Amino acid sequence: MLTRVALTGATGFIGSAVLRTLADGGARVRALARRMPEADGRADWVAGGLADRAALDRLCEGAEVLVHLASRVSGGAEECEAVNVRGAEALMAAAARAGVGRIVHLSTAAVYGEGPHAGIEVAGVPAVPVSEASRTRLLGERFALDAGGVVLRPGLVTGVGDRWVVPALDELVRRVPVVWDGGSARLSMVDRDDLARLIGALATGEHAVPSGVHHASHPEPVRVGDLLAALDACGVLTAPPGPDVPWAQCLRMLAANPGRMSERQFALVARDHWYRSEEIWRIANCAAGPGPLARIVAAAPWYREALGRPCS
């Protein structure tokens, strides 16, 4: 098993779970951070960012594996390009100088664009990203692939620390309080701790996975109606009981009730966005687990607190 891991994004939503997974598995982790966290014994920290060549060289020195999770997920073109393109390029160059033999790079299924998409294989539809964050993350993938890395494209990621998926659903069920187009849309989702286990297996497993792009959600897509029902059962939000309203009418209701979430963002959680993900779990020899709906129960207390719901 490979044990010397260089890690970026270790203080983030997914990265903090990956750091815990790696450390608990016995890996020696060196992690990059712009602001140094309190020492907890899980990593040796390198102060700096993706634009700091000296910091990147310190991060990668002696590492057997690079796990690159840091990314810009919002902002304008310049901000996103600085992190997702130039930062990825600089980091992969540092890994090459250090002779790092294995690379795992986190991207996103959002690179495919608006959809709807149902049962899509990798490259089954053209990548047509619609945000600067997704556009630049797609560009950043190329540097990892050129360095021989494995690129992961998860769909929606849920679990403790999720500040986007479930908060978005909470807003949308209040703005459009009906059953969205039958509630039958299927979504590619993964719990962040299961995704962390997959990343850990790819980083430290006995056999390296060949370079390429892989979808990295749970193999079983989730029906949006089932997701809302599970969140309702846990007291996280209130799922609308009905009526069943066609999509065009849902959009009119959304426009009539202004809020933070856009029509495009509504479509991401209410229409088919399902990407086949079985292969990466198999070749990583990593059990996918019971799925994100089963994990909701454990995350529910955190969600209730984050959304200001009464404790139950």
BAMARLUM-523745 format. One line per field, with one value per residue: residue number from 1; residue in three letters; chain; x, y, z of N, C-alpha, C in turn. Coordinates in steps of 0.02 Angstrom, whole numbers, always signed. Each point is the difference from the previous one (the first is absolute). Layout:
<sites>
k (NUM	...) .
r (ala	...) .
c (A	...) .
n_x (X	...) .
n_y (Y	...) .
n_z (Z	...) .
ca_x (X	...) .
ca_y (Y	...) .
ca_z (Z	...) .
c_x (X	...) .
c_y (Y	...) .
c_z (Z	...) .
</sites>
This chain:
<sites>
k (1	2	3	4	5	6	7	8	9	10	11	12	13	14	15	16	17	18	19	20	21	22	23	24	25	26	27	28	29	30	31	32	33	34	35	36	37	38	39	40	41	42	43	44	45	46	47	48	49	50	51	52	53	54	55	56	57	58	59	60	61	62	63	64	65	66	67	68	69	70	71	72	73	74	75	76	77	78	79	80	81	82	83	84	85	86	87	88	89	90	91	92	93	94	95	96	97	98	99	100	101	102	103	104	105	106	107	108	109	110	111	112	113	114	115	116	117	118	119	120	121	122	123	124	125	126	127	128	129	130	131	132	133	134	135	136	137	138	139	140	141	142	143	144	145	146	147	148	149	150	151	152	153	154	155	156	157	158	159	160	161	162	163	164	165	166	167	168	169	170	171	172	173	174	175	176	177	178	179	180	181	182	183	184	185	186	187	188	189	190	191	192	193	194	195	196	197	198	199	200	201	202	203	204	205	206	207	208	209	210	211	212	213	214	215	216	217	218	219	220	221	222	223	224	225	226	227	228	229	230	231	232	233	234	235	236	237	238	239	240	241	242	243	244	245	246	247	248	249	250	251	252	253	254	255	256	257	258	259	260	261	262	263	264	265	266	267	268	269	270	271	272	273	274	275	276	277	278	279	280	281	282	283	284	285	286	287	288	289	290	291	292	293	294	295	296	297	298	299	300	301	302	303	304	305	306	307	308	309	310	311	312) .
r (met	leu	thr	arg	val	ala	leu	thr	gly	ala	thr	gly	phe	ile	gly	ser	ala	val	leu	arg	thr	leu	ala	asp	gly	gly	ala	arg	val	arg	ala	leu	ala	arg	arg	met	pro	glu	ala	asp	gly	arg	ala	asp	trp	val	ala	gly	gly	leu	ala	asp	arg	ala	ala	leu	asp	arg	leu	cys	glu	gly	ala	glu	val	leu	val	his	leu	ala	ser	arg	val	ser	gly	gly	ala	glu	glu	cys	glu	ala	val	asn	val	arg	gly	ala	glu	ala	leu	met	ala	ala	ala	ala	arg	ala	gly	val	gly	arg	ile	val	his	leu	ser	thr	ala	ala	val	tyr	gly	glu	gly	pro	his	ala	gly	ile	glu	val	ala	gly	val	pro	ala	val	pro	val	ser	glu	ala	ser	arg	thr	arg	leu	leu	gly	glu	arg	phe	ala	leu	asp	ala	gly	gly	val	val	leu	arg	pro	gly	leu	val	thr	gly	val	gly	asp	arg	trp	val	val	pro	ala	leu	asp	glu	leu	val	arg	arg	val	pro	val	val	trp	asp	gly	gly	ser	ala	arg	leu	ser	met	val	asp	arg	asp	asp	leu	ala	arg	leu	ile	gly	ala	leu	ala	thr	gly	glu	his	ala	val	pro	ser	gly	val	his	his	ala	ser	his	pro	glu	pro	val	arg	val	gly	asp	leu	leu	ala	ala	leu	asp	ala	cys	gly	val	leu	thr	ala	pro	pro	gly	pro	asp	val	pro	trp	ala	gln	cys	leu	arg	met	leu	ala	ala	asn	pro	gly	arg	met	ser	glu	arg	gln	phe	ala	leu	val	ala	arg	asp	his	trp	tyr	arg	ser	glu	glu	ile	trp	arg	ile	ala	asn	cys	ala	ala	gly	pro	gly	pro	leu	ala	arg	ile	val	ala	ala	ala	pro	trp	tyr	arg	glu	ala	leu	gly	arg	pro	cys	ser) .
c (A	A	A	A	A	A	A	A	A	A	A	A	A	A	A	A	A	A	A	A	A	A	A	A	A	A	A	A	A	A	A	A	A	A	A	A	A	A	A	A	A	A	A	A	A	A	A	A	A	A	A	A	A	A	A	A	A	A	A	A	A	A	A	A	A	A	A	A	A	A	A	A	A	A	A	A	A	A	A	A	A	A	A	A	A	A	A	A	A	A	A	A	A	A	A	A	A	A	A	A	A	A	A	A	A	A	A	A	A	A	A	A	A	A	A	A	A	A	A	A	A	A	A	A	A	A	A	A	A	A	A	A	A	A	A	A	A	A	A	A	A	A	A	A	A	A	A	A	A	A	A	A	A	A	A	A	A	A	A	A	A	A	A	A	A	A	A	A	A	A	A	A	A	A	A	A	A	A	A	A	A	A	A	A	A	A	A	A	A	A	A	A	A	A	A	A	A	A	A	A	A	A	A	A	A	A	A	A	A	A	A	A	A	A	A	A	A	A	A	A	A	A	A	A	A	A	A	A	A	A	A	A	A	A	A	A	A	A	A	A	A	A	A	A	A	A	A	A	A	A	A	A	A	A	A	A	A	A	A	A	A	A	A	A	A	A	A	A	A	A	A	A	A	A	A	A	A	A	A	A	A	A	A	A	A	A	A	A	A	A	A	A	A	A	A	A	A	A	A	A	A	A	A	A	A	A	A	A	A	A	A	A) .
n_x (+42	-19	+49	+40	-47	+3	-30	-43	-26	+48	-13	-14	-59	+25	+44	-40	-49	+30	+16	-60	-26	+40	-9	-64	+14	+33	-29	+59	-38	+19	-26	-27	+14	-45	-46	+50	-27	-39	+59	-15	+61	-49	+32	+52	-5	-13	+27	-55	+0	-46	+7	+13	+47	+28	-60	-12	+60	-12	-58	+29	+47	+25	-50	-36	-45	-33	-36	-27	-22	+49	-51	-13	-53	+23	-29	+37	+10	+22	-48	-45	+23	+7	-55	-53	+30	+19	-43	-45	+13	+3	-55	-25	+22	-23	-55	+5	+15	-51	-20	-55	-13	-42	-51	-37	-42	-28	-47	-44	-56	+5	+57	-49	-12	-49	+8	-50	+31	-6	+36	+34	+33	+63	-4	-54	+11	-2	+59	-54	+52	-43	+43	+28	-30	-55	-2	+21	-47	-39	+21	-11	-52	+11	+17	-52	-39	+27	-12	-49	-39	-36	-48	-28	-59	-5	-61	-61	+34	-22	-26	+29	-19	-51	+25	-5	+7	+4	+44	+24	-4	+26	+40	+16	-3	+30	+43	+8	-52	+24	-27	+65	-43	-40	+52	-2	+22	+51	+31	+58	+6	+35	+0	+16	-23	-50	-8	+7	-42	-37	+6	-12	-48	-18	+6	-24	-44	-1	-52	+40	-47	-9	+39	-44	-57	-26	-63	-17	-61	-49	+11	-39	-31	-14	-61	-15	-53	+41	+40	-50	-26	+62	+9	-60	+12	+56	-53	+31	-50	-47	-8	-11	-62	+0	-33	-7	+52	-19	+56	-33	-50	+44	+23	-64	-10	+55	-17	-59	+46	+25	+63	+41	-37	+41	-28	+62	+7	-61	+17	+55	-49	-31	+51	-5	+44	+4	+57	+11	+0	-25	+30	+1	-59	-16	+27	-32	-40	-49	-29	-52	-19	-41	+37	-7	-54	+35	+43	-59	-17	+62	-11	-59	+30	+52	-37	-31	+59	+28	-58	+21	+0	-59	+33	+13) .
n_y (-60	+49	+33	+24	+39	+35	+46	+19	+57	-11	+65	-23	+6	-14	+48	+29	-26	+22	+56	-1	-14	+44	+46	-13	+1	+46	+39	+18	+49	+30	+53	+28	+58	+44	-25	+1	-61	-11	-14	-55	+1	+25	+58	+1	+61	+17	+57	+18	+25	-9	+63	-36	+9	+40	+23	+3	+24	+39	+15	+1	+32	-54	+32	-52	+38	+28	+27	+20	+31	+44	+41	+40	+2	+61	+54	+52	+18	+58	+5	-25	+39	+47	-26	-3	+51	+62	-4	-31	+44	+49	-26	-14	+61	+21	-34	+25	+59	-17	-18	+36	-60	+28	+15	+29	+16	+44	-20	+5	-33	+57	-30	-44	+46	+30	-42	-43	-40	-57	-27	+56	-30	-10	+65	-22	+59	+49	+18	+29	+15	+19	-19	+54	-17	-21	+56	+33	-31	+6	+62	+5	-36	+38	+43	-21	+0	+58	+7	-32	+51	-16	+15	+28	-20	+19	-22	-2	+38	-47	+18	-14	+63	-34	+50	-49	-66	-19	+49	-20	-63	+20	+40	-49	-41	+53	+8	-66	+13	-35	-54	+5	+10	-15	+40	-16	+63	-25	+0	+16	-38	+28	-38	+56	-37	-19	+61	+18	-51	+19	+63	-20	-39	+51	+37	-47	-17	-65	+6	+33	+47	-26	+44	+46	+13	+8	-20	+39	-12	-7	-65	+4	+24	+60	-23	+57	-35	-51	+42	+32	-60	-19	+58	-9	-65	+33	+35	-13	-22	+38	-63	+34	-6	+54	+10	-48	+40	+11	-17	+12	-28	-50	+9	+1	-51	-27	+21	-25	-40	+60	-19	-34	-55	-10	+13	+17	+32	+25	+7	+23	+21	+21	-5	-48	-19	-51	-15	-48	-29	-55	+20	+62	-15	-29	+44	+40	-52	+45	-24	+8	-49	+13	+52	+56	-33	-56	+40	+18	-58	-23	+27	-28	-18	-12	-32	-30	-7	-23	-32	-4	-66	-10	-12	-63) .
n_z (+0	-42	+30	-45	+25	-56	+38	-47	+23	+44	-3	-61	-29	-59	-5	+44	-37	-55	+30	+27	-59	-29	+47	+1	-65	+35	-46	-24	+24	-56	+31	-53	+31	-22	+41	+41	-2	+52	+27	-35	-28	-38	+1	-42	+25	-62	+21	-34	-61	-48	+17	+54	-46	+45	+15	-65	-6	+54	-26	-59	+33	-28	-32	+16	+32	-51	+49	-58	+56	+5	+4	-50	+40	+4	-27	-17	-63	+20	+46	-42	-49	+47	+26	-40	-30	+16	+50	-39	-47	+46	+27	-60	-14	+59	-13	-61	+26	+41	-61	+13	+25	+44	-40	+48	-48	+41	-43	-49	+10	+34	-18	+10	+45	-33	-50	+14	+45	-34	+48	+8	-49	+21	-14	+33	+28	-44	+23	+27	+37	+48	+47	+23	+57	-32	-36	+52	+35	-53	-7	+65	-20	-52	+47	+36	-53	-19	+66	-33	+17	+54	-43	+54	-26	+63	+15	+26	+43	+41	+58	+57	+2	-27	-36	-46	-1	+63	+12	-59	+18	+57	-36	-42	+53	+25	-49	-5	+40	-51	-27	-4	-49	+52	+13	-66	-2	-34	+58	-28	+54	+48	+54	+31	+50	-40	-24	+64	+14	-51	+17	+62	-26	-39	+54	+41	-47	+3	-41	-40	-3	-60	-30	+19	-30	+60	-10	+51	-24	+45	-11	+54	-53	+21	+11	-32	-19	-9	-31	-28	-14	-16	-31	-26	-11	-16	-21	-58	-39	-27	-19	-56	+25	-36	-57	-47	-9	-64	-33	-56	+32	+16	-61	-18	+40	-24	-62	+19	+24	-6	-14	+38	-2	-52	-58	-18	+57	-11	-64	+30	+40	-55	-42	-46	+47	-41	+31	-43	+60	-26	-56	+22	+27	-57	-41	+43	-13	-9	+54	-40	+42	+50	-13	-35	-22	+2	-29	-28	+27	-13	-60	+14	+57	-40	-45	+50	+29	-57	-4	+63	-9	+30	+56	-20) .
ca_x (-42	+36	-15	+20	-51	-5	-72	-25	-71	-10	-43	-65	-56	+21	+70	+7	-18	+55	+56	-15	+4	+70	+36	-24	+27	+72	+40	+34	-28	+23	-57	+10	-53	+16	-3	+20	-47	+30	+31	-37	+37	-20	+39	+50	-30	+43	-36	+6	-53	+18	+43	+64	+41	+39	-45	-19	+58	+3	-57	+9	+64	-2	-67	-14	-66	-29	-73	-14	-71	-13	-30	-45	-65	-41	+41	+9	+48	+69	+8	-4	+58	+59	+2	-18	+41	+70	+19	+8	+61	+58	+5	+22	+71	+37	-3	+48	+68	+12	-5	-60	-19	-73	-36	-73	-21	-72	-36	-72	-44	-29	+32	-43	-48	-68	-40	+6	+42	-25	+40	+54	+69	+51	+3	-60	-26	+54	+6	-18	-10	-35	+26	+73	+30	+1	+43	+71	+16	+10	+67	+50	+6	+49	+67	+4	+3	+66	+48	-14	-45	-69	-45	-65	-55	-60	-58	-16	+32	-38	+31	+18	+39	-30	-30	-33	-53	-60	-26	-35	-64	-42	-28	-42	-66	-41	-18	-40	-24	-39	+42	+33	-1	-9	+51	+33	+67	+54	+59	+62	+18	+45	+15	+70	+43	+10	+46	+66	+26	+21	+62	+53	+17	+38	+64	+45	-10	+58	+10	-19	-51	+26	-21	-62	-55	-51	-53	+16	-57	-22	-24	-73	-26	-52	-59	-6	-56	+25	+46	-39	-35	+48	+16	-60	-5	+51	-13	+45	-42	-68	-11	-69	-40	-29	-12	+53	-2	+49	+61	-9	-36	+47	+43	-39	-6	+66	+8	-47	+22	+72	+44	+72	+13	-20	-33	+50	+14	-60	+3	+52	-25	-70	-5	+50	+72	+21	+60	+18	+59	+17	+66	+55	-2	+24	+72	+34	-14	-27	-72	-32	-40	-73	-27	-9	-61	+13	+45	-33	-20	+56	+15	-59	+8	+39	-42	-52	+32	+22	-60	-39	-59	+0	+30	-50) .
ca_y (+60	+63	+34	+70	+32	+72	+12	+69	+4	-42	+32	+10	-45	-68	-11	-16	-71	-38	+2	-47	-68	-17	-4	-59	-58	-6	+39	+60	+52	+70	+36	+71	+43	+72	+18	-60	-22	-24	-66	-55	-61	-36	+21	+52	+53	+45	+63	+27	-12	-32	+44	+5	-56	-29	-39	-61	-46	-29	-46	-61	-32	-65	-31	-53	+13	+67	+4	+71	+13	+71	+29	+57	-24	+58	+58	+20	-37	+7	-36	-72	-21	+2	-61	-63	-12	+13	-37	-71	-6	+8	-57	-59	+10	-15	-73	-29	+13	-41	-70	-32	-54	-11	+63	-2	+70	+6	+47	+2	-18	+62	+18	-19	+52	+4	-61	-58	-56	-60	-60	+20	-24	+53	+26	-20	+62	+50	+44	+69	+34	+64	+48	+8	-51	-64	+6	-2	-66	-44	+15	-25	-73	-19	-3	-62	-56	+1	-24	-70	-4	-22	+57	-21	+47	-15	+44	+37	-28	+17	-21	+53	+52	+19	+66	+15	-44	+0	+69	+17	-35	+33	+60	-14	-28	+56	+43	-40	-50	-52	-55	+24	-44	-69	-21	-61	+14	-37	+41	-31	+28	-40	+28	+22	-49	-54	+26	+2	-68	-15	+37	-32	-64	+14	+30	-42	-70	-39	+6	+65	+1	+35	+69	+9	+35	-45	+26	-21	+1	-67	-32	+2	+69	+14	+36	+61	-9	-40	+43	+48	-38	-19	+61	+15	-48	+17	+66	+50	+45	-26	-16	+15	-60	+2	-49	-14	+56	-6	+40	+69	+36	+9	+57	+61	+11	+22	+69	+41	+2	+11	-24	-5	-53	+17	-53	-52	-38	-40	-58	-47	-44	-20	-36	-54	+11	-67	-20	-67	+5	-66	-25	+22	-37	-68	-4	+22	-52	+38	-8	+65	+16	-5	+54	+64	+4	-33	+41	+61	-3	+21	+71	+41	+50	+56	+39	+36	+57	+48	+31	+31	-40	-23	-65	-51) .
ca_z (+0	-2	+63	+2	-41	-3	-4	-3	+17	+59	+49	-30	+13	-18	+19	+71	+7	-31	+47	+54	-26	-12	+63	+36	-34	+12	-47	+24	-43	+1	-29	-17	+25	+1	+71	+36	+51	+62	-8	+32	-11	-60	-58	+3	-41	-39	-9	-67	-48	-63	-40	+36	-23	+54	+41	-37	+1	+67	+5	-40	+13	+33	-2	-49	-28	+5	-3	-11	+11	+4	-61	+7	-22	-18	-16	-69	-41	+23	+64	-12	-39	+42	+41	-34	-60	+13	+61	-17	-41	+42	+45	-37	-14	+61	+9	-48	+24	+59	-17	+29	-46	-6	+7	+1	-10	+7	-43	+13	-55	-26	-63	-56	-15	+26	-3	+44	-19	+34	-11	-45	+10	-7	-68	-36	-29	+1	+59	-17	+65	-6	+49	-3	+42	-35	-60	+17	+27	-58	-27	+47	-5	-51	+30	+38	-48	-32	+50	+14	+58	-3	+9	+25	-10	+38	-8	+61	+59	+60	+63	+48	-32	-65	+2	-63	-25	+42	+6	-62	+1	+51	-30	-59	+18	+24	-57	-47	+48	-35	-22	-61	-59	+22	+48	-24	-27	+34	+12	+24	+65	+42	+65	-1	+33	-47	-50	+31	+0	-69	-14	+40	-32	-61	+19	+38	-16	-21	-72	-28	-52	-59	-10	-36	+33	+27	+43	+68	+45	+18	-61	-7	+2	+51	-23	+38	+47	+57	+38	+39	+52	+52	+38	+39	+55	+49	+27	-29	-38	-10	-70	-20	-11	-67	-53	-49	-46	-54	+8	-22	+52	+56	-15	+8	+72	+23	-19	+37	+70	-7	+52	-16	-49	-69	-39	-15	+61	+12	-45	+22	+54	-12	-64	-4	-5	+22	-36	+22	+43	+28	-17	+43	+63	-13	-13	+62	+51	+56	+5	-7	+59	-9	-41	+35	+39	+64	+40	+20	+71	+42	-12	+13	+53	-25	-45	+38	+32	-51	-29	+53	+16	+70	+14	+10) .
c_x (+44	-20	+18	-42	+5	-73	-13	-75	-17	-45	-72	-50	+20	+70	+9	-17	+54	+60	-11	+7	+73	+37	-22	+25	+75	+43	+34	-17	+36	-52	+16	-59	+23	+0	+12	-53	+37	+26	-42	+33	-17	+43	+57	-22	+54	-41	+11	-59	+26	+43	+70	+43	+39	-44	-21	+58	+7	-55	+15	+65	-9	-67	-3	-65	-17	-76	-18	-75	-16	-29	-38	-67	-49	+47	+5	+56	+71	+12	+2	+60	+62	+8	-6	+42	+74	+24	+10	+64	+62	+9	+24	+73	+43	+1	+50	+71	+18	-3	-58	-28	-74	-36	-75	-24	-76	-27	-74	-39	-35	+33	-44	-52	-71	-38	-70	+42	-22	+44	+59	+66	+47	+5	-60	-38	+58	+0	-13	-13	-30	+22	+76	+34	+4	+44	+73	+19	+9	+69	+54	+9	+58	+70	+9	+5	+68	+54	-12	-49	-67	-44	-68	-51	-61	-57	-11	+30	-37	+36	+16	+47	-28	-35	-38	-60	-63	-25	-37	-69	-48	-31	-50	-67	-46	-23	-45	-30	-49	+48	+29	-1	-3	+51	+41	+70	+52	+63	+59	+22	+50	+9	+75	+47	+12	+47	+71	+31	+25	+66	+57	+22	+41	+70	+48	-8	+62	+16	-25	-53	+28	-30	-65	-51	-53	-54	+9	-58	-15	-29	-76	-24	-57	-57	-9	-58	+21	+47	-39	-37	+47	+18	-60	-4	+50	-11	+46	-38	-69	-12	-73	-39	-30	-25	+61	-6	+52	+56	-10	-37	+43	+44	-37	-8	+66	+10	-45	+19	+76	+39	+70	+13	-28	-38	+48	+15	-60	+2	+51	-25	-70	-11	+56	+70	+32	+56	+24	+67	+24	+75	+53	-1	+27	+76	+41	-6	-26	-76	-33	-41	-74	-32	-16	-65	+9	+45	-33	-15	+56	+15	-57	+9	+41	-42	-53	+30	+18	-59	-44	-63	+1	+33	-56	+30) .
c_y (+62	+43	+74	+39	+76	+17	+75	-2	-34	+32	+9	-55	-72	-14	-18	-73	-45	-1	-49	-73	-22	-10	-62	-64	-8	+38	+58	+56	+66	+40	+73	+40	+72	+26	-64	-18	-20	-71	-52	-68	-38	+17	+45	+54	+43	+63	+25	-18	-30	+44	+5	-61	-33	-42	-64	-50	-32	-52	-67	-37	-65	-36	-56	+13	+73	-6	+74	+11	+74	+25	+63	-20	+57	+57	+13	-38	+4	-39	-75	-25	-3	-65	-62	-16	+10	-36	-73	-11	+3	-59	-62	+6	-15	-75	-34	+11	-45	-75	-36	-50	-10	+65	-14	+73	+3	+54	-2	-21	+62	+22	-18	+52	-16	-66	+15	-56	-61	-60	+12	-33	+59	+18	-22	+59	+50	+39	+71	+38	+69	+52	+5	-53	-67	+2	-7	-66	-51	+12	-28	-75	-20	-5	-63	-60	-3	-26	-73	-11	-30	+60	-26	+55	-23	+46	+39	-36	+25	-25	+60	+51	+23	+67	+17	-44	+5	+71	+23	-32	+33	+64	-16	-31	+55	+45	-36	-58	-50	-58	+17	-53	-74	-24	-60	+11	-37	+42	-44	+36	-46	+36	+16	-50	-60	+22	+3	-70	-20	+34	-31	-66	+11	+26	-51	-75	-34	+10	+67	-10	+37	+70	+2	+37	-50	+39	-30	+12	-71	-33	+4	+73	+5	+37	+62	-4	-39	+41	+49	-36	-19	+60	+21	-46	+15	+69	+54	+52	-32	-11	+16	-63	-3	+70	-11	+52	-9	+51	+73	+41	+10	+60	+66	+16	+25	+74	+47	+7	+9	-25	-6	-50	+19	-58	-56	-42	-43	-63	-52	-48	-26	-36	-51	+27	-62	-25	-67	+0	-67	-16	+20	-35	-71	-2	+26	-52	+32	-9	+69	+20	+1	+56	+63	+5	-33	+42	+64	+1	+25	+74	+46	+50	+61	+43	+40	+62	+54	+38	+33	-37	-21	-68	-50	-58) .
c_z (+0	+60	+1	-50	+6	-15	-5	+17	+64	+52	-26	+17	-15	+27	+73	+13	-30	+47	+57	-24	-10	+66	+40	-32	+6	-48	+36	-49	+11	-38	-9	+27	-2	+71	+40	+52	+64	-11	+36	-12	-63	-61	+21	-49	-34	-12	-71	-43	-64	-45	+29	-19	+56	+45	-34	-1	+69	+9	-32	+15	+39	-3	-52	-38	+8	-6	-4	+3	+0	-66	+19	-28	-15	-17	-74	-35	+28	+65	-12	-39	+43	+40	-43	-61	+17	+63	-13	-41	+43	+47	-35	-20	+61	+13	-47	+24	+58	-15	+32	-50	-11	+15	-4	+0	+1	-46	+18	-61	-30	-65	-61	-16	+22	+0	-26	-30	+39	-20	-46	+20	-5	-74	-41	-30	+1	+65	-23	+65	-9	+51	-8	+43	-36	-62	+18	+34	-56	-30	+46	-2	-46	+30	+40	-47	-34	+47	+19	+56	-15	+18	+20	-10	+41	-20	+64	+60	+62	+62	+44	-34	-66	+7	-64	-14	+42	+14	-63	-2	+49	-27	-54	+18	+29	-58	-50	+40	-30	-15	-69	-54	+19	+51	-22	-28	+42	+3	+20	+63	+34	+66	+4	+34	-45	-56	+28	+2	-69	-16	+39	-31	-63	+17	+28	-15	-28	-74	-25	-53	-60	-7	-41	+41	+22	+35	+69	+49	+23	-62	-11	+2	+50	-34	+44	+50	+61	+43	+44	+56	+56	+43	+44	+61	+55	+30	-27	-40	-6	-74	-19	-14	-70	-14	-43	-56	-56	+7	-21	+52	+62	-12	+7	+75	+30	-15	+40	+73	+2	+61	-25	-57	-68	-32	-16	+61	+21	-42	+23	+54	-13	-66	-3	-9	+30	-46	+28	+36	+26	-6	+52	+67	-8	-7	+60	+55	+64	-1	+0	+61	-16	-40	+40	+39	+68	+45	+27	+75	+44	-9	+20	+57	-23	-47	+37	+33	-52	-29	+53	+18	+73	+7	+12	+38) .
</sites>
